[in-house]
Amino acid sequence: MYKNMISKLLNNFKKNLFYFNYQHWKKGIAAPLAFPRLVHIENTNACPARCIICSMDKMTRKTGIMSFDLFEVLIRECAKQPEVEEVHLHGFGEPLIDKDLPKKVALAKNLGIPRTYIVTNGFLLTDQKAIELISAGLDGIKFSFYGMTKETYERIHRQLSFDKTVGNIETFFQVRDRLKAINPSVRFQFCPGLAPSQEFAMFLDKWKPFMDADRNDLFYSTGLHNWAGAKEDSQLIITETERYCAWPFKDIQILWDGRVIPCVFDYDGTLSLGDVNKSTIAEIWSSDKYRTFRNIWLNKKSLSIPLCAKCNIPEGIFSTKTLDAAFQPVSSGIICKRKRFRYRFVALVTNFFRDFRVWLKYRNGE
């Protein structure tokens, strides 16, 4: 009964949010909300690998690591905005290179960011780093791991060691179990376009015993994106009027040096929309420059933007979907029912009040 009642309340708030989204668009702001829902903060663009699926070998911009001071300014602003659902602490590089990563995750969680998330190849994931990230409160992690034989893996993930990476990821799971931590949830993806089809069964056989349904670990299948033309020539397979990209309307990508770009696929930072060293995220998000960029998409003129014209994301070529339930992990029994219930209840209440704050904000015309 109570579950149904809470669900109805949440649905009512979501309906109100859609109403305010519509009002916001009518005013010509051309953004779903006044602040992005997903904030991507690139803590570094350096990486030890040169994977064939990545355009790291094409990148010419300077490499570096975002200072903790700049990150703190950004995350404190995000924490004050009820629209923020998630902060991704990565961009184009390998986030584990940043020694302050656990400290940054801990700050985000202490300030009340609902969800923190990283994508890593796992090559630098030592036992100590696993402990630090889990203890910091990291909510989600995706392992960029393609290929279930040494030959396939090292062909894809150039300059990385299959055996070392497998050992590191196994250690991470062991640490999570040892600490009986409910987070981070783990995401693994299989890409049929990269690994031979016979390695799919090997992929599940290897990682399924480590995964845990109680922690919301999930397996996915994914396609390949072309990094806005950096990895392959892109041919238009749908008309310009059919192309759509959600990034300009809900996500923001901040580079390690503070520049804001349209999305993570602008690997060289060619299209700057602002600089958080000079303006707040909110100011950049609602700026004329950002609005002009969105209006190009709204007016179905995306091919006029060289970066977007080469990208196959709007074509639907790169798509990620959850594997069928039969392939998903089962309960490990490590997380007790009481702990699972408490975690889900807290998440439900947190999301409820976040939606309520957004609702109040837009009802009051802020």
C-alpha positions as CSV (number, residue, x, y, z in Angstrom):
1,M,0.0,0.0,0.0
2,Y,2.7,2.5,1.0
3,K,4.8,1.5,-2.0
4,N,1.9,2.3,-4.3
5,M,1.2,5.6,-2.5
6,I,4.8,6.7,-2.8
7,S,4.9,5.7,-6.5
8,K,1.8,7.8,-7.1
9,L,3.4,10.8,-5.4
10,L,6.6,10.5,-7.5
11,N,4.6,10.1,-10.7
12,N,2.6,13.3,-9.9
13,F,5.8,15.2,-9.3
14,K,7.3,13.9,-12.6
15,K,4.1,15.1,-14.4
16,N,4.6,18.5,-12.9
17,L,8.3,18.4,-14.0
18,F,7.2,17.7,-17.6
19,Y,4.8,20.6,-17.3
20,F,7.6,23.0,-16.2
21,N,9.9,21.6,-18.9
22,Y,7.2,22.5,-21.5
23,Q,6.8,26.0,-20.0
24,H,10.6,26.4,-20.1
25,W,10.7,25.5,-23.7
26,K,7.9,27.9,-24.5
27,K,9.9,30.7,-23.1
28,G,12.5,30.0,-25.8
29,I,15.3,28.9,-23.4
30,A,15.4,25.6,-25.3
31,A,16.7,23.6,-22.4
32,P,14.7,21.0,-20.4
33,L,15.8,22.5,-17.1
34,A,17.9,25.5,-16.0
35,F,20.8,23.2,-14.9
36,P,22.0,19.9,-16.5
37,R,20.8,16.6,-15.0
38,L,24.1,14.8,-15.7
39,V,27.4,16.6,-15.1
40,H,30.5,15.1,-16.7
41,I,33.7,16.3,-15.1
42,E,36.9,15.2,-16.8
43,N,39.4,14.8,-14.0
44,T,42.1,13.9,-16.6
45,N,42.5,13.2,-20.3
46,A,45.6,11.2,-19.9
47,C,45.5,7.4,-20.4
48,P,48.1,4.6,-20.5
49,A,46.2,2.8,-23.2
50,R,45.7,3.3,-26.9
51,C,42.5,1.3,-27.5
52,I,41.3,0.8,-31.1
53,I,37.8,2.0,-30.0
54,C,39.1,5.3,-28.7
55,S,40.5,8.4,-30.4
56,M,43.2,8.9,-27.9
57,D,45.8,8.5,-30.7
58,K,44.1,11.4,-32.5
59,M,44.0,13.8,-29.6
60,T,46.3,16.8,-29.8
61,R,45.1,18.9,-26.8
62,K,47.3,19.2,-23.8
63,T,47.0,16.5,-21.1
64,G,46.5,17.3,-17.5
65,I,44.6,16.6,-14.3
66,M,41.8,18.9,-12.9
67,S,42.9,20.5,-9.7
68,F,41.1,19.6,-6.5
69,D,40.3,23.3,-5.9
70,L,38.5,23.7,-9.3
71,F,36.7,20.4,-8.8
72,E,35.5,21.6,-5.4
73,V,34.1,24.8,-6.8
74,L,32.2,22.8,-9.5
75,I,30.9,20.1,-7.2
76,R,29.7,22.7,-4.6
77,E,27.7,24.4,-7.3
78,C,26.2,21.1,-8.5
79,A,25.3,20.1,-4.9
80,K,23.1,23.3,-4.7
81,Q,21.2,22.5,-7.8
82,P,18.2,20.0,-7.4
83,E,18.2,19.1,-11.0
84,V,21.5,17.2,-10.8
85,E,20.9,13.4,-10.8
86,E,24.4,12.2,-11.4
87,V,28.0,13.4,-11.7
88,H,30.4,11.4,-13.9
89,L,34.0,11.8,-12.8
90,H,35.6,11.1,-16.1
91,G,35.7,12.3,-19.7
92,F,38.2,11.3,-22.3
93,G,41.0,9.8,-20.1
94,E,41.5,7.1,-17.5
95,P,40.1,8.5,-14.2
96,L,42.4,6.3,-12.0
97,I,45.4,8.3,-13.0
98,D,44.1,11.1,-10.8
99,K,45.4,10.4,-7.3
100,D,42.7,12.7,-5.8
101,L,39.9,10.7,-7.4
102,P,38.7,9.0,-4.1
103,K,38.9,12.4,-2.3
104,K,36.8,14.0,-5.1
105,V,34.2,11.2,-4.9
106,A,34.0,11.5,-1.1
107,L,33.5,15.3,-1.4
108,A,30.7,14.8,-3.9
109,K,28.9,12.3,-1.7
110,N,29.4,14.3,1.5
111,L,27.8,17.3,-0.3
112,G,24.8,15.2,-1.2
113,I,25.4,14.4,-4.9
114,P,22.8,11.6,-5.6
115,R,25.1,9.4,-7.7
116,T,28.7,9.4,-8.7
117,Y,30.0,7.2,-11.6
118,I,33.2,6.4,-13.4
119,V,34.3,4.5,-16.5
120,T,37.7,2.8,-16.2
121,N,39.8,0.2,-18.1
122,G,40.8,-1.2,-14.7
123,F,44.5,-1.4,-15.6
124,L,45.5,0.9,-12.6
125,L,42.9,-0.5,-10.2
126,T,45.0,-1.8,-7.3
127,D,43.7,-3.3,-4.1
128,Q,44.3,0.0,-2.3
129,K,42.5,2.1,-4.9
130,A,39.6,-0.3,-4.8
131,I,39.4,0.2,-1.0
132,E,39.6,4.0,-1.3
133,L,37.0,4.3,-4.0
134,I,34.5,2.0,-2.3
135,S,35.1,3.7,1.1
136,A,34.6,7.1,-0.6
137,G,31.1,6.1,-1.6
138,L,31.4,5.7,-5.4
139,D,28.0,4.7,-6.6
140,G,28.7,3.1,-10.0
141,I,31.6,1.9,-12.1
142,K,31.8,0.6,-15.7
143,F,34.7,-1.5,-16.8
144,S,35.8,-0.8,-20.3
145,F,36.8,-4.4,-21.0
146,Y,36.4,-6.0,-24.4
147,G,37.7,-9.4,-25.4
148,M,37.8,-12.6,-23.4
149,T,41.1,-14.0,-24.7
150,K,44.5,-12.4,-24.3
151,E,44.8,-12.1,-28.0
152,T,41.5,-10.3,-28.5
153,Y,41.8,-8.1,-25.5
154,E,45.3,-6.9,-26.2
155,R,44.4,-6.3,-29.9
156,I,41.6,-4.0,-28.7
157,H,43.2,-2.5,-25.6
158,R,46.7,-1.7,-27.0
159,Q,49.4,-1.2,-24.4
160,L,47.4,-2.9,-21.6
161,S,48.0,-6.4,-20.2
162,F,45.0,-8.8,-20.2
163,D,46.3,-10.8,-17.2
164,K,47.0,-7.8,-15.1
165,T,43.6,-6.2,-15.8
166,V,41.7,-9.3,-15.2
167,G,43.5,-9.7,-11.8
168,N,42.8,-6.1,-10.9
169,I,39.1,-6.4,-11.6
170,E,38.8,-9.7,-9.7
171,T,40.5,-8.0,-6.8
172,F,38.0,-5.1,-6.9
173,F,35.1,-7.6,-6.6
174,Q,36.9,-9.4,-3.7
175,V,37.4,-6.1,-1.9
176,R,33.8,-5.1,-2.4
177,D,32.6,-8.5,-1.0
178,R,35.1,-8.3,1.9
179,L,33.8,-4.8,2.9
180,K,30.2,-6.0,2.3
181,A,29.7,-2.7,0.4
182,I,26.4,-2.3,-1.5
183,N,28.2,0.2,-3.9
184,P,29.5,0.7,-6.4
185,S,27.2,-1.2,-8.8
186,V,29.2,-2.6,-11.7
187,R,28.4,-2.4,-15.4
188,F,30.0,-4.7,-18.0
189,Q,29.4,-4.4,-21.7
190,F,29.9,-6.9,-24.5
191,C,30.4,-5.5,-28.0
192,P,29.6,-7.9,-30.8
193,G,31.4,-5.7,-33.3
194,L,34.7,-6.0,-31.5
195,A,35.0,-9.5,-30.0
196,P,34.3,-12.8,-31.8
197,S,30.8,-14.1,-31.1
198,Q,32.1,-17.2,-29.4
199,E,33.6,-15.0,-26.7
200,F,30.2,-13.9,-25.5
201,A,29.7,-17.2,-23.5
202,M,33.3,-16.8,-22.1
203,F,32.4,-13.2,-21.1
204,L,29.4,-14.3,-19.1
205,D,31.1,-17.4,-17.6
206,K,34.0,-15.3,-16.4
207,W,32.3,-12.3,-14.9
208,K,28.8,-13.5,-13.9
209,P,30.1,-15.3,-10.7
210,F,31.6,-12.0,-9.5
211,M,28.5,-9.9,-10.3
212,D,25.6,-9.4,-7.8
213,A,22.0,-8.6,-8.5
214,D,21.5,-7.3,-5.0
215,R,24.0,-4.5,-5.9
216,N,22.2,-3.8,-9.2
217,D,25.2,-5.1,-11.3
218,L,24.2,-5.4,-14.9
219,F,25.4,-6.7,-18.2
220,Y,24.9,-4.7,-21.4
221,S,25.4,-5.1,-25.1
222,T,26.7,-2.1,-27.0
223,G,27.5,-0.9,-30.5
224,L,30.4,1.3,-31.6
225,H,30.4,5.0,-31.8
226,N,32.8,6.8,-34.2
227,W,34.0,9.7,-32.0
228,A,32.5,12.2,-34.3
229,G,34.3,10.8,-37.3
230,A,37.7,10.3,-35.7
231,K,37.5,6.5,-36.0
232,E,35.8,6.1,-39.3
233,D,34.0,8.1,-42.0
234,S,30.4,8.7,-41.2
235,Q,27.7,8.5,-43.9
236,L,24.3,10.0,-43.2
237,I,21.8,7.1,-43.0
238,I,18.9,9.2,-41.9
239,T,17.7,12.6,-43.0
240,E,18.9,15.7,-41.1
241,T,15.4,16.4,-39.9
242,E,15.4,12.9,-38.2
243,R,18.6,13.4,-36.3
244,Y,18.4,14.0,-32.6
245,C,21.0,14.3,-29.8
246,A,20.1,14.5,-26.1
247,W,23.5,15.8,-24.9
248,P,22.8,19.6,-25.4
249,F,19.6,19.3,-23.4
250,K,20.5,17.3,-20.4
251,D,24.3,16.6,-20.1
252,I,27.3,19.0,-19.8
253,Q,30.9,18.0,-20.3
254,I,33.6,20.0,-18.5
255,L,37.2,19.3,-19.5
256,W,40.1,19.1,-17.0
257,D,41.2,22.6,-17.7
258,G,37.7,24.1,-17.2
259,R,36.5,24.4,-20.8
260,V,33.0,23.3,-21.5
261,I,32.3,21.4,-24.7
262,P,29.1,19.9,-26.2
263,C,29.9,16.3,-25.3
264,V,32.6,13.7,-24.6
265,F,33.0,13.0,-28.3
266,D,34.6,16.4,-28.8
267,Y,37.9,14.7,-27.8
268,D,40.1,17.6,-28.9
269,G,37.9,20.3,-27.4
270,T,37.3,22.0,-30.7
271,L,33.9,23.5,-29.9
272,S,34.1,25.5,-26.6
273,L,30.9,26.7,-25.1
274,G,32.3,28.3,-22.0
275,D,34.9,28.2,-19.3
276,V,34.1,27.4,-15.6
277,N,37.2,29.3,-14.6
278,K,35.4,32.5,-15.7
279,S,31.7,31.6,-15.3
280,T,29.5,29.3,-13.3
281,I,28.1,26.1,-14.8
282,A,24.6,27.7,-14.6
283,E,25.7,30.8,-16.4
284,I,27.3,28.7,-19.2
285,W,24.3,26.4,-19.4
286,S,21.9,29.3,-20.0
287,S,24.3,31.4,-22.1
288,D,23.5,32.7,-25.6
289,K,26.3,30.5,-27.0
290,Y,24.8,27.3,-25.5
291,R,21.3,28.4,-26.5
292,T,22.4,29.0,-30.1
293,F,24.0,25.5,-30.2
294,R,20.7,23.9,-28.9
295,N,18.6,25.9,-31.4
296,I,20.7,24.5,-34.3
297,W,19.5,21.0,-33.1
298,L,16.0,22.2,-32.5
299,N,15.8,23.7,-36.0
300,K,17.1,20.4,-37.5
301,K,20.3,22.0,-38.8
302,S,22.8,19.7,-37.1
303,L,24.8,19.1,-40.3
304,S,25.9,22.8,-40.1
305,I,28.1,21.9,-37.1
306,P,31.1,20.0,-38.4
307,L,31.6,18.1,-35.2
308,C,28.0,16.9,-35.1
309,A,27.8,16.2,-38.8
310,K,30.4,13.5,-38.6
311,C,28.9,11.8,-35.4
312,N,27.0,8.6,-35.7
313,I,25.3,8.9,-32.4
314,P,22.2,10.6,-33.9
315,E,22.1,7.9,-36.5
316,G,21.4,5.3,-33.8
317,I,24.4,3.2,-34.8
318,F,25.9,3.4,-31.3
319,S,23.2,1.9,-29.0
320,T,23.5,0.2,-25.6
321,K,20.9,-2.1,-24.2
322,T,20.5,-4.3,-21.2
323,L,21.0,-8.0,-21.8
324,D,18.0,-10.3,-21.3
325,A,17.2,-11.3,-17.7
326,A,18.5,-14.8,-18.3
327,F,22.0,-13.4,-18.8
328,Q,21.9,-11.1,-15.8
329,P,23.6,-11.9,-12.4
330,V,21.8,-13.4,-9.5
331,S,21.9,-12.6,-5.8
332,S,25.2,-13.4,-4.1
333,G,23.6,-13.3,-0.6
334,I,26.3,-11.0,0.7
335,I,24.1,-8.0,1.2
336,C,21.5,-8.8,3.8
337,K,17.8,-8.0,3.2
338,R,17.7,-5.3,5.8
339,K,20.7,-3.4,4.3
340,R,19.2,-3.7,0.8
341,F,15.8,-2.3,2.0
342,R,17.5,0.5,3.9
343,Y,19.6,1.5,0.9
344,R,16.6,1.5,-1.5
345,F,14.4,3.3,1.0
346,V,17.0,6.1,1.4
347,A,17.4,6.3,-2.3
348,L,13.6,6.6,-2.8
349,V,13.3,9.3,-0.2
350,T,16.3,11.2,-1.6
351,N,14.9,11.1,-5.1
352,F,11.5,12.1,-3.8
353,F,12.8,15.3,-2.1
354,R,15.1,16.1,-5.1
355,D,12.1,16.0,-7.4
356,F,10.2,18.0,-4.8
357,R,12.9,20.7,-4.8
358,V,12.9,20.9,-8.6
359,W,9.1,21.1,-8.6
360,L,9.2,24.0,-6.1
361,K,11.9,25.8,-8.0
362,Y,10.0,25.8,-11.2
363,R,6.6,26.4,-9.6
364,N,8.1,29.6,-8.1
365,G,9.4,30.6,-11.5
366,E,13.1,30.5,-10.6
